[in-house]
């Protein structure tokens, strides 16, 4: 006799997995956003230190960038 599949159980198992991975995805997205924000802050800090070390005002650097790349 052929074995009858327990579809309800299989469906439930898959739904549980989807919920689990959805939560993991949400957590990873939050972690990614925090890391991207930290990287941006770090990049701006390096840029600001470079400008300060060269005696260049941020407005002056921005003006040069606008000349090169447009407004």
C-alpha positions as CSV (number, residue, x, y, z in Angstrom):
1,X,0.0,0.0,0.0
2,X,1.3,3.5,-0.9
3,X,2.2,5.7,2.0
4,X,-0.1,8.7,2.5
5,X,1.8,12.0,2.9
6,X,1.0,14.1,5.9
7,X,0.7,17.3,4.0
8,X,-0.5,19.4,7.0
9,X,2.6,18.4,8.9
10,X,4.9,19.2,6.0
11,X,3.2,22.5,5.3
12,X,3.5,23.4,9.0
13,X,7.2,22.6,9.0
14,X,7.9,24.7,6.0
15,X,5.9,27.6,7.5
16,X,8.0,27.4,10.7
17,X,11.2,27.5,8.6
18,X,9.9,30.5,6.7
19,X,9.1,32.3,10.0
20,X,12.5,31.4,11.4
21,X,14.4,32.7,8.3
22,X,12.3,35.8,8.1
23,X,13.3,36.7,11.6
24,X,16.9,36.0,10.9
25,X,16.7,38.2,7.8
26,X,15.2,41.0,9.8
27,X,18.0,40.7,12.3
28,X,20.6,40.7,9.5
29,X,19.1,43.7,7.9
30,X,19.3,45.7,11.1
31,X,22.9,44.5,11.6
32,X,23.8,45.5,8.0
33,X,22.3,49.0,8.5
34,X,24.3,49.5,11.7
35,X,27.5,48.4,10.0
36,X,26.8,50.7,6.9
37,X,26.2,53.6,9.3
38,X,29.4,52.9,11.2
39,X,31.4,52.7,7.9
40,X,30.0,56.0,6.7
41,X,30.9,57.7,10.0
42,X,34.4,56.2,9.8
43,X,34.8,57.3,6.1
44,X,33.7,60.9,7.0
45,X,36.1,61.0,9.9
46,X,39.0,59.9,7.7
47,X,38.0,62.5,5.1
48,X,37.6,65.2,7.7
49,X,41.0,64.4,9.3
50,X,42.6,64.5,5.9
51,X,41.1,67.9,5.1
52,X,42.1,69.3,8.5
53,X,45.6,68.0,8.0
54,X,45.9,69.7,4.6
55,X,44.3,72.9,5.9
56,X,41.4,72.6,3.6
57,X,38.0,73.9,4.7
58,X,35.1,71.5,4.0
59,X,33.3,74.2,2.0
60,X,36.4,74.6,-0.2
61,X,36.6,70.8,-0.9
62,X,32.8,70.8,-1.6
63,X,33.3,73.6,-4.1
64,X,36.0,71.7,-5.9
65,X,33.9,68.6,-6.0
66,X,30.9,70.5,-7.4
67,X,33.2,72.0,-10.1
68,X,34.4,68.5,-11.0
69,X,31.1,66.7,-10.8
70,X,28.4,69.3,-11.1
71,X,25.8,70.2,-8.6
